[in-house]
Amino acid sequence: VMERPVRVNGIVLKNFEAFCDYMLKHQRSEREAFESLKRALKEFEEQYGMSSETFAETIMDTPAEDEPDFIIWGDTYRTYLRKKGRFEGAKK
């Protein structure tokens, strides 16, 4: 067991047990993480006035995607597409 301080997100925790407690307290369910992806996509869509589908068709995998916001949007959309199957059939 580690007894030295652990740094997580800029927070110094006194030992491994404190690290484990912190991680358990701050973990999100897969559903929460998926909903967070959807919110992030919606923000990009509103900011740039196009759907993520249109973004994927016109900008992803082109030199234009090298813009910082587009890199993040592209990665977020790719992650959303990978996770989508798990939650679309299991809606509340």
Sequence and secondary structure as in RCSB ss.txt:
>XXXX:A:sequence
VMERPVRVNGIVLKNFEAFCDYMLKHQRSEREAFESLKRALKEFEEQYGMSSETFAETIMDTPAEDEPDFIIWGD
TYRTYLRKKGRFEGAKK
>XXXX:A:secstr
   S EEETTEEESSHHHHHHHHHHH   HHHHHHHHHHHHHHHHHHHTS HHHHHHHTTTSGGGGSHHHHHHHH
HHHHHHHHHHHHHTT  
